[in-house]
């Protein structure tokens, strides 16, 4: 199942703030299950990429300390009508991607 | 004799090529590897060494670090690092000083990006949020204490 992403972005004077809301548990692997006494298995997004018209602009690495259902905002140099893509993958190999046209 | 060694060599290189194609020998990946060393580090200095290869960051007023003074729920602490006033920002790392593994996230910027990041992070207790910015080969930092009042009953 692909990771779900919701994106929004608006360009002003050649710079666009791109916001993304991602649906993901971001389980760090440290949190204990009180019933079994064992930690919940780690499942968190570790690689994030932001592309503008297919060219990589931001390359991020995350740990399990990013909040559940992560929010991310970055700024890229792009104009209205440019295509911005966010690509993700988590430590279990699950991936997700979404793109929007900037307003 | 010559022919034999020739054959040997071609066979060996052939096998290596197959291995590369099959993804067994990933040629030292440029960006794609998750920085295990930095993310598993137990102290902020270790984490910085893992990310940037140095830990001597200088305080800078040009980094605008926005985090709440009091976070009622440490699991969703909003943090914004605005380094757009600095020229040539290459990367930004966000750390929570007393988390078991301090390094939270690390962003590397290409030519098409501006040095700005906003996200939400988990914090286990009251501690400093540290933003480290690499610009023009130098490390700059800003930090702010965030009081975490778990359960929302005041601290």
gemmi code that builds the backbone of each chain (N, CA, C; Angstrom):
import gemmi

chains = {
    "A": [
        ("UNK", (0.846, -1.195, 0.000), (0.000, 0.000, 0.000), (0.881, 1.245, 0.000)),
        ("UNK", (0.533, 2.059, -0.877), (1.379, 3.261, -0.988), (1.084, 4.242, 0.143)),
        ("UNK", (2.084, 4.987, 0.512), (1.915, 6.017, 1.539), (1.131, 7.184, 0.941)),
        ("UNK", (0.149, 7.654, 1.703), (-0.689, 8.747, 1.200), (-0.079, 10.105, 1.512)),
        ("UNK", (-0.086, 10.979, 0.525), (0.444, 12.332, 0.703), (-0.607, 13.324, 0.224)),
        ("UNK", (-0.766, 14.413, 0.971), (-1.601, 15.528, 0.500), (-0.707, 16.741, 0.368)),
        ("UNK", (-0.748, 17.376, -0.785), (0.170, 18.486, -1.031), (-0.545, 19.761, -1.422)),
        ("UNK", (0.150, 20.856, -1.170), (-0.361, 22.164, -1.535), (0.837, 23.067, -1.803)),
        ("UNK", (0.723, 23.958, -2.745), (1.856, 24.840, -3.019), (1.442, 26.050, -3.817)),
        ("UNK", (2.034, 27.179, -3.475), (1.703, 28.415, -4.163), (2.984, 29.197, -4.397)),
        ("UNK", (3.140, 29.691, -5.587), (4.357, 30.422, -5.921), (4.138, 31.916, -5.808)),
        ("UNK", (5.121, 32.611, -5.241), (5.077, 34.070, -5.124), (6.464, 34.604, -5.434)),
        ("UNK", (6.581, 35.441, -6.428), (7.867, 36.029, -6.826), (8.939, 34.961, -7.065)),
        ("UNK", (8.547, 33.879, -7.688), (9.533, 32.856, -8.054), (9.908, 31.887, -6.954)),
        ("UNK", (9.331, 32.082, -5.759), (9.609, 31.140, -4.671), (8.286, 30.543, -4.197)),
        ("UNK", (8.262, 29.243, -4.058), (7.024, 28.584, -3.655), (7.221, 27.828, -2.362)),
        ("UNK", (6.257, 27.974, -1.453), (6.263, 27.141, -0.253), (5.406, 25.923, -0.560)),
        ("UNK", (6.020, 24.768, -0.430), (5.315, 23.522, -0.706), (5.045, 22.837, 0.626)),
        ("UNK", (3.780, 22.552, 0.890), (3.408, 21.905, 2.146), (2.904, 20.508, 1.842)),
        ("UNK", (3.291, 19.572, 2.681), (2.825, 18.204, 2.480), (2.403, 17.607, 3.807)),
        ("UNK", (1.254, 16.946, 3.803), (0.787, 16.185, 4.962), (0.822, 14.717, 4.557)),
        ("UNK", (1.468, 13.927, 5.387), (1.687, 12.528, 5.039), (1.012, 11.634, 6.078)),
        ("UNK", (0.354, 10.609, 5.590), (-0.297, 9.685, 6.524), (0.652, 8.523, 6.781)),
        ("UNK", (1.205, 8.475, 7.984), (2.174, 7.429, 8.303), (2.298, 7.302, 9.827)),
        ("UNK", (2.396, 6.084, 10.377), (2.479, 5.941, 11.846), (3.782, 6.453, 12.454)),
        ("UNK", (4.874, 6.511, 11.691), (6.187, 6.955, 12.208), (6.521, 6.274, 13.543)),
        ("UNK", (6.490, 4.959, 13.544), (6.813, 4.192, 14.752), (8.337, 4.100, 14.870)),
        ("UNK", (8.892, 4.656, 15.973), (10.348, 4.790, 16.057), (11.061, 3.478, 16.371)),
        ("UNK", (10.324, 2.505, 16.908), (10.976, 1.266, 17.322), (11.411, 1.304, 18.768)),
        ("UNK", (11.136, 2.431, 19.457), (11.527, 2.595, 20.853), (10.313, 2.451, 21.776)),
        ("UNK", (9.132, 2.840, 21.279), (7.916, 2.845, 22.094), (7.531, 1.413, 22.495)),
        ("UNK", (7.236, 1.243, 23.804), (6.943, -0.094, 24.332), (5.457, -0.423, 24.225)),
        ("UNK", (5.197, -1.661, 23.909), (3.843, -2.183, 24.001), (3.685, -2.693, 25.435)),
        ("UNK", (2.821, -2.040, 26.211), (2.745, -2.354, 27.645), (2.225, -3.765, 27.899)),
        ("UNK", (1.425, -4.287, 26.994), (0.867, -5.636, 27.203), (1.930, -6.706, 27.031)),
        ("UNK", (2.768, -6.587, 26.008), (3.735, -7.642, 25.729), (5.116, -7.321, 26.281)),
        ("UNK", (5.356, -6.053, 26.669), (6.668, -5.670, 27.169), (7.715, -5.557, 26.093)),
        ("UNK", (7.286, -5.670, 24.852), (8.236, -5.549, 23.737), (7.968, -4.269, 22.963)),
        ("UNK", (9.008, -3.698, 22.361), (8.751, -2.482, 21.574), (7.964, -2.775, 20.303)),
        ("UNK", (7.165, -1.777, 19.892), (6.507, -1.882, 18.600), (7.580, -1.859, 17.517)),
        ("UNK", (7.422, -2.680, 16.485), (8.467, -2.680, 15.445), (8.595, -1.329, 14.749)),
        ("UNK", (9.818, -0.962, 14.428), (10.075, 0.341, 13.797), (9.443, 0.403, 12.423)),
        ("UNK", (8.768, 1.505, 12.173), (8.235, 1.781, 10.827), (8.164, 3.287, 10.673)),
        ("UNK", (9.141, 3.866, 10.022), (9.148, 5.310, 9.845), (9.711, 5.661, 8.474)),
        ("UNK", (9.307, 6.832, 7.984), (9.805, 7.317, 6.697), (11.248, 7.742, 6.890)),
        ("UNK", (12.161, 7.233, 6.081), (13.555, 7.644, 6.248), (14.084, 8.487, 5.090)),
        ("UNK", (13.488, 8.357, 3.906), (13.995, 9.139, 2.773), (12.883, 9.990, 2.173)),
        ("UNK", (13.190, 11.265, 1.953), (12.228, 12.180, 1.351), (12.921, 12.971, 0.242)),
        ("UNK", (12.249, 13.106, -0.870), (12.800, 13.916, -1.966), (11.735, 14.881, -2.448)),
        ("UNK", (12.164, 16.091, -2.790), (11.268, 17.056, -3.423), (11.866, 17.413, -4.781)),
        ("UNK", (11.081, 17.237, -5.826), (11.557, 17.524, -7.170), (10.734, 18.642, -7.788)),
        ("UNK", (11.412, 19.520, -8.523), (10.727, 20.574, -9.262), (10.922, 20.296, -10.746)),
        ("UNK", (9.841, 20.077, -11.453), (9.886, 19.698, -12.875), (10.880, 18.564, -13.121)),
        ("UNK", (10.911, 17.615, -12.198), (11.763, 16.441, -12.375), (13.185, 16.598, -11.879)),
        ("UNK", (13.579, 17.805, -11.449), (14.939, 18.016, -10.934), (14.910, 18.053, -9.419)),
        ("UNK", (15.824, 17.324, -8.791), (15.812, 17.237, -7.337), (16.195, 18.575, -6.714)),
        ("UNK", (15.353, 19.058, -5.791), (15.633, 20.323, -5.125), (15.997, 20.082, -3.664)),
        ("UNK", (15.296, 19.179, -3.009), (15.547, 18.896, -1.600), (15.654, 17.385, -1.423)),
        ("UNK", (16.627, 16.987, -0.617), (16.863, 15.594, -0.338), (16.931, 15.475, 1.178)),
        ("UNK", (15.997, 14.786, 1.800), (15.973, 14.757, 3.253), (16.054, 13.337, 3.785)),
        ("UNK", (16.610, 13.220, 4.987), (16.609, 11.956, 5.702), (15.947, 12.198, 7.049)),
        ("UNK", (15.067, 11.294, 7.418), (14.338, 11.439, 8.671), (14.653, 10.288, 9.602)),
        ("UNK", (14.430, 10.516, 10.916), (14.489, 9.425, 11.877), (13.076, 9.202, 12.389)),
        ("UNK", (12.938, 8.264, 13.310), (11.634, 7.973, 13.885), (11.151, 9.065, 14.823)),
        ("UNK", (11.925, 10.120, 15.015), (11.545, 11.207, 15.914), (10.744, 12.293, 15.214)),
        ("UNK", (10.462, 12.119, 13.937), (9.524, 13.017, 13.271), (8.125, 12.537, 13.670)),
        ("UNK", (7.233, 13.476, 13.972), (5.920, 13.130, 14.509), (5.125, 12.225, 13.576)),
        ("UNK", (4.191, 11.487, 14.173), (3.286, 10.656, 13.393), (2.467, 11.547, 12.463)),
        ("UNK", (2.082, 11.009, 11.335), (1.402, 11.760, 10.286), (2.129, 13.080, 10.013)),
        ("UNK", (3.344, 12.964, 9.481), (4.248, 14.119, 9.387), (3.717, 15.258, 8.529)),
        ("UNK", (4.101, 16.455, 8.972), (3.862, 17.666, 8.196), (5.225, 18.160, 7.767)),
        ("UNK", (5.341, 18.556, 6.524), (6.611, 19.085, 6.049), (6.345, 20.278, 5.150)),
        ("UNK", (7.105, 21.333, 5.351), (7.039, 22.464, 4.433), (8.457, 22.824, 4.021)),
        ("UNK", (8.667, 23.009, 2.738), (9.957, 23.465, 2.227), (9.696, 24.580, 1.225)),
        ("UNK", (10.752, 25.308, 0.900), (10.603, 26.355, -0.115), (11.479, 26.019, -1.309)),
        ("UNK", (10.899, 26.132, -2.478), (11.656, 25.864, -3.692), (11.513, 27.040, -4.654)),
        ("UNK", (12.519, 27.143, -5.536), (12.441, 28.193, -6.541), (11.631, 27.658, -7.712)),
        ("UNK", (10.401, 28.134, -7.838), (9.534, 27.643, -8.906), (8.428, 28.650, -9.143)),
        ("UNK", (7.875, 28.615, -10.344), (6.801, 29.533, -10.701), (5.474, 28.792, -10.812)),
        ("UNK", (4.411, 29.572, -10.890), (3.085, 28.986, -11.060), (3.086, 28.104, -12.300)),
        ("UNK", (2.469, 26.942, -12.174), (2.402, 26.019, -13.304), (3.499, 24.975, -13.291)),
        ("UNK", (4.562, 25.217, -12.498), (5.621, 24.210, -12.387), (5.110, 23.005, -11.607)),
        ("UNK", (5.682, 21.863, -11.934), (5.247, 20.647, -11.253), (6.197, 20.318, -10.112)),
        ("UNK", (5.634, 20.123, -8.919), (6.434, 19.746, -7.759), (6.024, 18.351, -7.325)),
        ("UNK", (7.026, 17.498, -7.113), (6.768, 16.115, -6.734), (7.430, 15.826, -5.394)),
        ("UNK", (6.738, 15.111, -4.530), (7.332, 14.629, -3.288), (7.384, 13.108, -3.365)),
        ("UNK", (8.574, 12.538, -3.081), (8.734, 11.091, -3.082), (9.197, 10.658, -1.703)),
        ("UNK", (8.634, 9.561, -1.217), (8.964, 9.086, 0.118), (9.256, 7.599, 0.090)),
        ("UNK", (10.053, 7.142, 1.050), (10.112, 5.711, 1.287), (10.386, 5.493, 2.764)),
        ("UNK", (9.854, 4.396, 3.321), (10.087, 4.142, 4.741), (11.054, 2.968, 4.914)),
        ("UNK", (11.387, 2.691, 6.189), (12.424, 1.694, 6.453), (11.975, 0.276, 6.122)),
        ("UNK", (10.692, 0.066, 5.876), (10.238, -1.267, 5.489), (10.138, -1.391, 3.973)),
        ("UNK", (10.513, -0.328, 3.264), (10.515, -0.403, 1.807), (9.247, 0.118, 1.163)),
        ("UNK", (8.284, 0.543, 1.977), (7.059, 1.095, 1.410), (7.353, 2.480, 0.818)),
        ("UNK", (6.709, 2.800, -0.291), (6.984, 4.092, -0.926), (5.691, 4.848, -1.201)),
        ("UNK", (5.843, 6.112, -1.489), (4.698, 6.926, -1.859), (5.188, 8.120, -2.638)),
        ("UNK", (4.344, 8.650, -3.506), (4.728, 9.860, -4.214), (3.483, 10.589, -4.685)),
        ("UNK", (3.614, 11.896, -4.797), (2.487, 12.712, -5.245), (3.065, 13.956, -5.909)),
        ("UNK", (2.363, 14.479, -6.893), (2.809, 15.732, -7.488), (1.633, 16.674, -7.686)),
        ("UNK", (1.975, 17.956, -7.702), (0.962, 18.976, -7.931), (1.524, 20.025, -8.885)),
        ("UNK", (0.608, 20.767, -9.484), (1.020, 21.937, -10.262), (0.854, 23.149, -9.352)),
        ("UNK", (1.895, 23.980, -9.258), (1.851, 25.130, -8.361), (0.829, 26.158, -8.835)),
        ("UNK", (0.237, 26.797, -7.838), (-0.715, 27.860, -8.177), (0.000, 29.187, -8.262)),
    ],
    "B": [
        ("UNK", (49.728, -19.345, -22.287), (49.826, -18.683, -20.981), (49.127, -17.330, -21.020)),
        ("UNK", (49.447, -16.590, -22.051), (48.838, -15.273, -22.178), (47.337, -15.390, -22.374)),
        ("UNK", (46.990, -16.356, -23.232), (45.580, -16.518, -23.541), (44.806, -16.886, -22.269)),
        ("UNK", (45.469, -17.732, -21.474), (44.784, -18.177, -20.268), (44.479, -16.990, -19.336)),
        ("UNK", (45.504, -16.161, -19.124), (45.277, -15.041, -18.195), (44.251, -14.077, -18.788)),
        ("UNK", (44.274, -13.955, -20.111), (43.291, -13.101, -20.772), (41.873, -13.584, -20.481)),
        ("UNK", (41.708, -14.881, -20.643), (40.389, -15.468, -20.394), (39.955, -15.258, -18.948)),
        ("UNK", (40.912, -15.513, -18.061), (40.639, -15.375, -16.631), (40.114, -13.961, -16.325)),
        ("UNK", (40.834, -12.981, -16.867), (40.482, -11.594, -16.589), (39.101, -11.250, -17.115)),
        ("UNK", (38.844, -11.660, -18.348), (37.544, -11.321, -18.922), (36.430, -11.976, -18.117)),
        ("UNK", (36.671, -13.212, -17.699), (35.650, -13.900, -16.913), (35.393, -13.156, -15.611)),
        ("UNK", (36.461, -12.729, -14.960), (36.332, -12.059, -13.671), (35.557, -10.760, -13.823)),
        ("UNK", (35.943, -9.956, -14.814), (35.253, -8.673, -14.982), (33.806, -8.915, -15.382)),
        ("UNK", (33.586, -9.955, -16.198), (32.218, -10.282, -16.597), (31.352, -10.559, -15.389)),
        ("UNK", (31.894, -11.333, -14.453), (31.135, -11.670, -13.256), (30.836, -10.427, -12.443)),
        ("UNK", (31.805, -9.526, -12.368), (31.614, -8.299, -11.589), (30.496, -7.464, -12.205)),
        ("UNK", (30.503, -7.409, -13.541), (29.477, -6.629, -14.221), (28.101, -7.181, -13.929)),
        ("UNK", (27.999, -8.511, -13.934), (26.712, -9.139, -13.629), (26.272, -8.775, -12.218)),
        ("UNK", (27.232, -8.816, -11.295), (26.915, -8.507, -9.902), (26.396, -7.076, -9.780)),
        ("UNK", (27.014, -6.156, -10.495), (26.571, -4.764, -10.438), (25.155, -4.649, -10.980)),
        ("UNK", (24.919, -5.326, -12.110), (23.590, -5.279, -12.708), (22.534, -5.819, -11.766)),
        ("UNK", (22.895, -6.857, -11.039), (21.921, -7.473, -10.141), (21.753, -6.658, -8.866)),
        ("UNK", (22.534, -5.588, -8.735), (22.403, -4.730, -7.561), (23.113, -5.273, -6.345)),
        ("UNK", (23.985, -6.276, -6.563), (24.703, -6.855, -5.420), (25.796, -5.909, -4.955)),
        ("UNK", (26.481, -5.324, -5.915), (27.553, -4.387, -5.582), (27.061, -2.993, -5.927)),
        ("UNK", (26.318, -2.386, -5.052), (25.865, -1.031, -5.365), (27.069, -0.116, -5.380)),
        ("UNK", (27.335, 0.536, -6.491), (28.492, 1.424, -6.530), (28.266, 2.552, -5.530)),
        ("UNK", (29.233, 2.812, -4.667), (29.088, 3.730, -3.529), (28.049, 4.821, -3.812)),
        ("UNK", (26.886, 4.633, -3.256), (25.747, 5.485, -3.565), (26.027, 6.947, -3.256)),
        ("UNK", (25.592, 7.818, -4.132), (25.908, 9.236, -4.021), (25.146, 9.856, -2.854)),
        ("UNK", (23.834, 9.763, -2.891), (23.009, 10.387, -1.858), (22.113, 9.387, -1.150)),
        ("UNK", (21.822, 8.313, -1.842), (20.667, 7.510, -1.474), (20.759, 6.743, -0.160)),
        ("UNK", (21.921, 6.688, 0.492), (21.999, 5.867, 1.696), (21.568, 6.609, 2.943)),
        ("UNK", (20.749, 5.964, 3.747), (20.330, 6.537, 5.016), (21.538, 6.585, 5.943)),
        ("UNK", (21.769, 7.747, 6.541), (22.967, 7.961, 7.350), (22.816, 7.337, 8.734)),
        ("UNK", (23.069, 6.019, 8.781), (22.859, 5.238, 9.987), (23.697, 5.756, 11.154)),
        ("UNK", (24.944, 6.079, 10.858), (25.881, 6.497, 11.898), (25.358, 7.747, 12.626)),
        ("UNK", (24.890, 8.716, 11.841), (24.429, 9.963, 12.431), (23.125, 9.765, 13.190)),
        ("UNK", (22.212, 8.974, 12.614), (20.898, 8.840, 13.243), (20.942, 7.958, 14.489)),
        ("UNK", (21.929, 7.069, 14.583), (22.026, 6.216, 15.761), (22.896, 6.834, 16.849)),
        ("UNK", (23.484, 7.993, 16.588), (24.356, 8.633, 17.563), (23.577, 8.991, 18.822)),
        ("UNK", (24.267, 8.910, 19.962), (23.582, 9.152, 21.238), (23.747, 10.591, 21.727)),
        ("UNK", (24.703, 11.308, 21.194), (24.899, 12.697, 21.608), (24.825, 13.614, 20.385)),
        ("UNK", (24.557, 14.893, 20.641), (24.415, 15.835, 19.530), (25.738, 15.994, 18.779)),
        ("UNK", (26.871, 15.977, 19.517), (28.168, 16.132, 18.855), (28.441, 14.969, 17.906)),
        ("UNK", (28.141, 13.757, 18.396), (28.333, 12.576, 17.560), (27.474, 12.659, 16.309)),
        ("UNK", (26.235, 13.090, 16.500), (25.316, 13.192, 15.369), (25.830, 14.197, 14.344)),
        ("UNK", (26.328, 15.332, 14.848), (26.856, 16.353, 13.939), (28.066, 15.836, 13.169)),
        ("UNK", (28.919, 15.078, 13.878), (30.070, 14.498, 13.196), (29.613, 13.544, 12.101)),
        ("UNK", (28.546, 12.814, 12.391), (28.027, 11.876, 11.415), (27.461, 12.562, 10.187)),
        ("UNK", (26.827, 13.713, 10.391), (26.203, 14.403, 9.262), (27.216, 15.245, 8.507)),
        ("UNK", (27.941, 16.092, 9.245), (28.786, 17.091, 8.582), (30.280, 16.770, 8.677)),
        ("UNK", (30.649, 15.797, 9.496), (32.065, 15.502, 9.685), (32.742, 16.479, 10.621)),
        ("UNK", (31.959, 17.326, 11.290), (32.499, 18.281, 12.254), (31.388, 18.632, 13.235)),
        ("UNK", (31.761, 19.115, 14.418), (30.713, 19.425, 15.397), (30.852, 20.839, 15.940)),
        ("UNK", (31.794, 21.620, 15.396), (32.050, 22.958, 15.941), (31.193, 24.010, 15.244)),
        ("UNK", (29.904, 24.020, 15.584), (29.000, 24.986, 14.973), (29.021, 26.279, 15.774)),
        ("UNK", (29.013, 27.413, 15.069), (29.019, 28.714, 15.724), (27.593, 29.240, 15.818)),
        ("UNK", (27.288, 29.903, 16.931), (25.960, 30.495, 17.071), (25.743, 31.563, 16.013)),
        ("UNK", (24.536, 31.612, 15.480), (24.255, 32.605, 14.453), (22.862, 33.182, 14.644)),
        ("UNK", (22.780, 34.495, 14.569), (21.489, 35.151, 14.709), (20.703, 35.169, 13.413)),
        ("UNK", (21.352, 34.753, 12.320), (20.674, 34.776, 11.023), (19.712, 33.613, 10.844)),
        ("UNK", (19.865, 32.601, 11.691), (18.949, 31.469, 11.595), (17.732, 31.783, 12.436)),
        ("UNK", (16.567, 31.736, 11.792), (15.345, 31.958, 12.558), (14.764, 30.607, 12.924)),
        ("UNK", (14.883, 30.281, 14.206), (14.350, 29.013, 14.699), (13.058, 29.296, 15.443)),
        ("UNK", (11.995, 28.701, 14.952), (10.699, 28.942, 15.583), (10.216, 27.642, 16.211)),
        ("UNK", (10.095, 27.658, 17.531), (9.556, 26.503, 18.250), (8.802, 27.058, 19.448)),
        ("UNK", (7.804, 26.325, 19.944), (7.041, 26.863, 21.071), (7.870, 26.873, 22.348)),
        ("UNK", (7.634, 27.851, 23.234), (8.324, 27.873, 24.520), (7.807, 26.730, 25.396)),
        ("UNK", (6.528, 26.465, 25.269), (5.918, 25.363, 26.015), (5.159, 24.484, 25.036)),
        ("UNK", (5.494, 23.207, 25.016), (4.768, 22.267, 24.159), (3.902, 21.400, 25.049)),
        ("UNK", (2.587, 21.519, 24.869), (1.706, 20.724, 25.723), (1.815, 19.253, 25.386)),
        ("UNK", (1.987, 18.952, 24.119), (2.143, 17.569, 23.714), (3.480, 17.432, 22.981)),
        ("UNK", (4.428, 16.790, 23.646), (5.766, 16.670, 23.082), (5.827, 15.840, 21.812)),
        ("UNK", (4.772, 15.060, 21.561), (4.794, 14.184, 20.384), (4.613, 14.950, 19.089)),
        ("UNK", (4.065, 16.155, 19.176), (3.900, 16.972, 17.973), (4.371, 18.399, 18.248)),
        ("UNK", (5.683, 18.590, 18.279), (6.241, 19.913, 18.511), (6.549, 20.557, 17.163)),
        ("UNK", (5.859, 21.634, 16.827), (6.145, 22.267, 15.542), (7.478, 23.017, 15.588)),
        ("UNK", (8.309, 22.794, 14.598), (9.609, 23.450, 14.521), (9.790, 24.007, 13.110)),
        ("UNK", (10.176, 25.277, 13.025), (10.461, 25.878, 11.731), (11.867, 26.459, 11.759)),
        ("UNK", (12.651, 26.125, 10.762), (13.999, 26.677, 10.637), (14.035, 27.486, 9.353)),
        ("UNK", (14.237, 28.792, 9.502), (14.277, 29.670, 8.343), (15.692, 30.242, 8.222)),
        ("UNK", (16.427, 29.716, 7.260), (17.791, 30.204, 7.027), (17.866, 30.873, 5.665)),
        ("UNK", (16.703, 31.379, 5.205), (16.676, 31.953, 3.850), (17.458, 33.260, 3.779)),
        ("UNK", (17.790, 33.837, 4.945), (18.587, 35.054, 4.949), (20.074, 34.798, 4.773)),
        ("UNK", (20.460, 33.520, 4.754), (21.877, 33.172, 4.622), (22.130, 32.712, 3.184)),
        ("UNK", (23.249, 33.137, 2.634), (23.578, 32.737, 1.263), (24.181, 31.341, 1.235)),
        ("UNK", (23.841, 30.606, 0.215), (24.486, 29.311, -0.038), (24.237, 28.260, 1.013)),
        ("UNK", (22.998, 28.132, 1.473), (22.673, 27.098, 2.457), (22.724, 25.727, 1.769)),
        ("UNK", (23.561, 24.843, 2.317), (23.684, 23.515, 1.716), (22.798, 22.502, 2.406)),
        ("UNK", (22.734, 22.583, 3.743), (21.865, 21.642, 4.438), (21.459, 22.152, 5.809)),
        ("UNK", (20.385, 21.581, 6.323), (19.862, 21.927, 7.641), (19.607, 20.622, 8.386)),
        ("UNK", (20.077, 20.578, 9.628), (19.780, 19.422, 10.477), (19.039, 19.906, 11.713)),
        ("UNK", (18.028, 19.156, 12.143), (17.288, 19.498, 13.358), (17.557, 18.416, 14.395)),
        ("UNK", (17.923, 18.866, 15.611), (18.205, 17.913, 16.668), (17.430, 18.275, 17.930)),
        ("UNK", (17.081, 17.247, 18.691), (16.467, 17.425, 19.999), (17.477, 16.872, 20.989)),
        ("UNK", (18.046, 17.772, 21.836), (19.273, 17.441, 22.556), (19.161, 16.238, 23.485)),
        ("UNK", (18.004, 16.023, 24.116), (17.944, 14.938, 25.102), (17.183, 13.709, 24.612)),
        ("UNK", (16.790, 13.692, 23.368), (16.170, 12.472, 22.844), (17.205, 11.352, 22.845)),
        ("UNK", (16.754, 10.084, 22.964), (17.715, 8.982, 22.964), (18.623, 9.032, 21.738)),
        ("UNK", (18.048, 9.380, 20.594), (18.847, 9.596, 19.393), (18.537, 11.017, 18.926)),
        ("UNK", (19.458, 11.959, 19.208), (19.135, 13.396, 19.052), (18.790, 13.836, 17.632)),
        ("UNK", (19.424, 13.267, 16.631), (19.196, 13.754, 15.271), (17.789, 13.374, 14.810)),
        ("UNK", (17.005, 14.379, 14.462), (15.626, 14.135, 14.042), (15.524, 14.047, 12.529)),
        ("UNK", (16.050, 15.070, 11.850), (15.970, 15.042, 10.402), (17.068, 15.910, 9.816)),
        ("UNK", (17.367, 15.635, 8.579), (18.466, 16.330, 7.910), (18.054, 16.589, 6.474)),
        ("UNK", (18.126, 17.847, 6.050), (17.719, 18.214, 4.696), (18.923, 18.714, 3.924)),
        ("UNK", (19.064, 18.248, 2.697), (20.120, 18.739, 1.815), (19.459, 19.469, 0.656)),
        ("UNK", (19.980, 20.661, 0.342), (19.317, 21.489, -0.663), (20.110, 21.565, -1.959)),
        ("UNK", (19.379, 21.434, -3.056), (19.972, 21.622, -4.367), (19.803, 23.068, -4.803)),
        ("UNK", (20.159, 23.335, -6.043), (20.108, 24.705, -6.540), (18.683, 25.256, -6.574)),
        ("UNK", (17.697, 24.366, -6.680), (16.323, 24.822, -6.827), (15.595, 25.031, -5.519)),
        ("UNK", (16.317, 25.054, -4.404), (15.629, 25.156, -3.119), (16.117, 26.349, -2.316)),
        ("UNK", (15.327, 26.713, -1.307), (15.664, 27.794, -0.386), (15.870, 27.170, 0.994)),
        ("UNK", (16.779, 27.722, 1.787), (17.082, 27.146, 3.089), (15.975, 27.361, 4.108)),
        ("UNK", (14.930, 26.596, 3.968), (13.779, 26.737, 4.856), (13.129, 25.373, 5.061)),
        ("UNK", (12.831, 25.060, 6.311), (12.189, 23.781, 6.611), (11.218, 23.978, 7.753)),
        ("UNK", (10.053, 23.379, 7.627), (9.104, 23.386, 8.728), (8.581, 21.973, 8.890)),
        ("UNK", (8.545, 21.501, 10.142), (8.080, 20.137, 10.366), (7.578, 19.999, 11.796)),
        ("UNK", (7.175, 18.794, 12.173), (6.756, 18.542, 13.543), (7.567, 17.373, 14.070)),
        ("UNK", (8.083, 17.529, 15.308), (8.957, 16.484, 15.832), (8.483, 15.990, 17.193)),
        ("UNK", (9.014, 14.818, 17.577), (8.681, 14.238, 18.884), (9.752, 14.621, 19.896)),
        ("UNK", (9.301, 15.004, 21.103), (10.249, 15.314, 22.169), (9.798, 14.620, 23.431)),
        ("UNK", (10.715, 13.895, 24.074), (10.360, 13.097, 25.243), (10.259, 13.903, 26.521)),
        ("UNK", (10.945, 15.010, 26.605), (10.968, 15.807, 27.841), (11.409, 17.230, 27.493)),
        ("UNK", (11.506, 18.069, 28.534), (11.971, 19.438, 28.303), (13.431, 19.421, 27.858)),
        ("UNK", (13.724, 20.078, 26.764), (15.089, 20.061, 26.218), (15.262, 21.172, 25.187)),
        ("UNK", (16.473, 21.241, 24.649), (16.751, 22.212, 23.613), (16.480, 21.628, 22.230)),
        ("UNK", (15.887, 22.446, 21.379), (15.829, 22.114, 19.963), (16.992, 22.848, 19.313)),
        ("UNK", (17.802, 22.126, 18.550), (18.974, 22.733, 17.927), (18.851, 22.629, 16.413)),
        ("UNK", (19.026, 23.755, 15.753), (19.041, 23.755, 14.291), (20.458, 24.054, 13.850)),
        ("UNK", (21.016, 23.198, 13.022), (22.365, 23.416, 12.512), (22.284, 23.609, 11.009)),
        ("UNK", (22.865, 24.697, 10.544), (22.809, 25.044, 9.129), (24.222, 25.019, 8.570)),
        ("UNK", (24.383, 24.341, 7.442), (25.670, 24.372, 6.764), (25.554, 25.310, 5.584)),
        ("UNK", (26.356, 26.372, 5.596), (26.312, 27.349, 4.505), (27.731, 27.758, 4.173)),
        ("UNK", (28.087, 27.691, 2.912), (29.418, 28.087, 2.466), (30.523, 27.340, 3.201)),
        ("UNK", (30.285, 26.076, 3.524), (31.304, 25.266, 4.184), (31.397, 25.475, 5.687)),
        ("UNK", (30.581, 26.395, 6.220), (30.627, 26.666, 7.661), (29.392, 26.113, 8.349)),
        ("UNK", (29.551, 25.783, 9.637), (28.412, 25.296, 10.416), (27.915, 26.403, 11.335)),
        ("UNK", (26.629, 26.675, 11.252), (26.006, 27.675, 12.111), (24.889, 27.008, 12.874)),
        ("UNK", (24.611, 27.528, 14.087), (23.520, 26.907, 14.824), (22.681, 27.919, 15.587)),
        ("UNK", (21.477, 27.484, 15.917), (20.584, 28.248, 16.771), (19.879, 27.230, 17.644)),
        ("UNK", (19.619, 27.604, 18.888), (18.891, 26.661, 19.724), (17.884, 27.364, 20.618)),
        ("UNK", (16.896, 26.586, 21.016), (15.845, 27.131, 21.867), (15.341, 26.038, 22.780)),
        ("UNK", (15.062, 26.417, 24.044), (14.524, 25.424, 24.962), (13.020, 25.300, 24.785)),
        ("UNK", (12.554, 24.065, 24.788), (11.123, 23.817, 24.717), (10.721, 23.045, 25.968)),
        ("UNK", (9.772, 23.621, 26.722), (9.268, 22.938, 27.917), (8.182, 21.972, 27.485)),
        ("UNK", (8.355, 20.730, 27.816), (7.362, 19.735, 27.428), (6.537, 19.354, 28.651)),
        ("UNK", (5.256, 19.606, 28.573), (4.371, 19.286, 29.694), (3.440, 18.176, 29.259)),
        ("UNK", (3.901, 16.947, 29.412), (3.114, 15.805, 28.943), (1.842, 15.672, 29.773)),
        ("UNK", (0.749, 15.469, 29.115), (-0.526, 15.355, 29.811), (-1.186, 16.711, 29.971)),
        ("UNK", (-0.462, 17.751, 29.660), (-1.049, 19.085, 29.669), (-1.388, 19.606, 31.044)),
        ("UNK", (-0.718, 19.095, 32.121), (-1.062, 19.559, 33.456), (-0.039, 20.544, 33.991)),
        ("UNK", (0.611, 21.279, 33.103), (1.509, 22.338, 33.552), (2.866, 21.826, 33.965)),
        ("UNK", (3.860, 22.663, 33.892), (5.224, 22.238, 34.257), (5.834, 23.374, 34.961)),
    ],
}
model = gemmi.Model(1)
for chain_id, residues in chains.items():
    chain = gemmi.Chain(chain_id)
    for i, (resn, *xyz) in enumerate(residues, 1):
        res = gemmi.Residue()
        res.name, res.seqid = resn, gemmi.SeqId(i, " ")
        for name, pos in zip(("N", "CA", "C"), xyz):
            atom = gemmi.Atom()
            atom.name, atom.element = name, gemmi.Element(name[0])
            atom.pos, atom.b_iso = gemmi.Position(*pos), 0.0
            res.add_atom(atom)
        chain.add_residue(res)
    model.add_chain(chain)
structure = gemmi.Structure()
structure.add_model(model)
structure.setup_entities()
